[in-house]
Amino acid sequence: MTGCGCAVRAIAALAIAALVTSCAVGTDRFVRDVPEEQRLPLLTETAIVEPQGGDGRIYLVTSGESGQQRQLRSVQRDVRTTPEALLPEILLLLLLNGPSQNELDTRMITAIPTGTELLATRRSGSTLFIDITDEITELTGEALTLAVAQIVFTASELPGVRAIRLRINGEDQAWPRGDGQSRLGDLRIFDYPGFAESTQPAYPAIPSI
């Protein structure tokens, strides 16, 4: 009876340890490479598949009609069944997939070049390191700033992520901020003021007396 009880306690301890390990969201010791077969968009027919509602969000670019400045708009993606440890990869791959057909019909686009691949991610405290291929470096001006902002705002939707270090093939780069100036270092949503549409409802007009 005693031997049986010890065995049960040992199994329970192993189960608890496995659960804690799988649920922990801490600093990664190593870069987590994205398998080559997953680097291309997971949903190769995203443009014809309508996105399902969910608690994941990516940021696309509005059309900027009638001379208005193009802005980022958040759209939902279903990541409810995604393990928390894989959320960075899945959410970023969904971003690289671009808009759905319905979003294209409403003139939403992505500034991130077609063919951009996610190579690896690594979490260090509140900073998420993102390594992608070099297609984005072919962009200039507003297009480059919007593409970088899309990645920054999307990655910042992840729990606990406050800063992003965007790399090209493992190398740090200087990236443009909202003021148009390129600098090395971490990127934050505060570097792009006014780029994302406000989700707050408009305040009612002050009544005239």
N, C-alpha and C positions, 0 to 999 in steps of 0.2 A: 504493500500500500504506500509505503514511504517512497519507494522507487518510482511508482506511478505518479505520485504527486510532484516529485522533482522533475519528471519528464514534462508534465503539463506546465509547470512554472517556466521551464526552459523554453518550451515552444511559445508560450505567451510573451516571454521577454524578447524572443527573436521577432515575433510579429509586431510588437510595439516599436522595436528598433527600426524595422523596415518601414513602418508607417511614418515615424518621425523623419526618417531619411527622405522619404518620397515627398513629404509635405514641406520640408524646410525650404525657405527661400533666402539663401545667404550668399556669400561671396563665392563664386566659382574659382577653384584653384587652377583650372585649365581652360583654355579656349575650347568651346564646344563647336566643332566643325559641323557644317550642314552637309549631310551625305550628297554626293554628286547627283544621284538620281532625284534628289529633292530640291536642287538648286533652281531649276526652272520652275515656273508657277505650278503649284499643287493642283489648281483647278484650271486646266488648259483651255476650258471652254467658259471661263468666267464671263466673257462678253455676251454669252447667250443664256447664262444661268442666273436667275434672279437671286440676290442675296437674301438669306433668311434673317429675321430679327434676332438679335442677341445682345450680349453685353460687351462685345468687343467692338472697337471703333478704329477705323483708319481715316486718313485725311486725303481728300481729293481736291482738285482745283476747279473753281467756278469759271464760267466762260468770260466773265467781265464784259458783258454786253453794254452798249450805249456809252462807251468810253469809261465805264467804271473799272476800278482796279480789280484785278483778279485776286481772289482770296481762297483760303482753304476752308473746306466744309467737311465736317465729320459725318461719316455714314456707318451704319451698323454692319457688323459681320458676326456670324454665329461661331463662338469659340467656347460654348458652354461645356462641351465634352472634352476639351483639350486639357491635358495635365498641366498644372501650373508651371512645372519646370520647362515645358516646351512652348509656353505662350510667346516668348520673344520671337522664336523662329516662325511660328505659325502666323502671328499677327503681321510680321514683316513680309512673309511670303504672300499673304493676302494683299498687302499693300502693293507688292510688285506685280500682282495679277492685274491691277488696274481696275477701272470701273466696269460695272455690269452693263448689260444692254440697256436696261431701264435708266441707269445713270448717264449713259452716253446720250440717250434720247433727251435727257434734260440738260444736255450740253455741259456735263461735268467731264473733266479729263484728268490725266495725270501728267506731271512734268517729268517724271522719272522715265528715262529712255527704255524702250522695249529691249529685252535681252539682258537687263541688269540682273545679276545673280547674287544671292545672299551666300557668302562663303562661311561665315562663322559669327557667333556671338559670345560674349563673356560678360558676366556681371561682377562688378567690384564695388561693394557698398551700394550707393544710390546711383552709380554710373553704369550705363550699359554700353559696352564696346560693340560696335557693329562693323563688320568687314564685308565689303561688297566688291564686285568687279568694277572696271574703270569706265564703263559707258557714260556715267554721269559727268566725267571730266570733260566730255565733248561739249557740254552746255556752257553758255555764258549768260551774263546779265540776269534779267528777271527770271528766266527759265531755270537757271542753276539755283538761284536763291529759293524759288518755290519748291524745287525738287528736294533740296536739303531740308527745308521747313516741313515738307510732308513727312520725311523720315523722323525728324525731331518730334513733331507733334504726335505722330502715331506711336513711336516708342515711349513717349511720356505718358501714354494711356496705361502702360503696364504698372502694376502695383509696386510702389516703392522706388520707381525710376524717376530721378530728378535731373539727370544730365546724360548726354549722349556723346560718345567719342566715335566719330565716323571715320573709318579707315578705308583705303583702297589697296586691295591685295596685301593687307597687313601693314601698310605704311600710313602714318599720320599725314593729314593734309590741312592746309589752311582753307577754311570755308567762309563764304560770305554770310554776314549777319543781315539783319533787317535794314541797317543803315548803309548797306552796300560795301562795307569794309570787310576784307578777308583777314581772318586771324586763326592762329592755331589754338587748340585747347578744346575744352568741353563746350557743347552746345546745349542751350536751354530754350524753352519756349519764350522766355522773357527776352531773348535775343531777337525775337520776331514780333514786336508789338504791332497789333492791328492786322496781322496776316490772317488770323482765323476769324471766321464769322462768329459773332457773339451768340451764345445760346440763351441769353437773358431776354425776356420779353421787353419790348419798348415801353418806356415809362409813359403814362398818359399825359397828355398836354396839360399844362397849368391852366385852369379855367380863368377866363378873362372876367374882370369885375365890371 
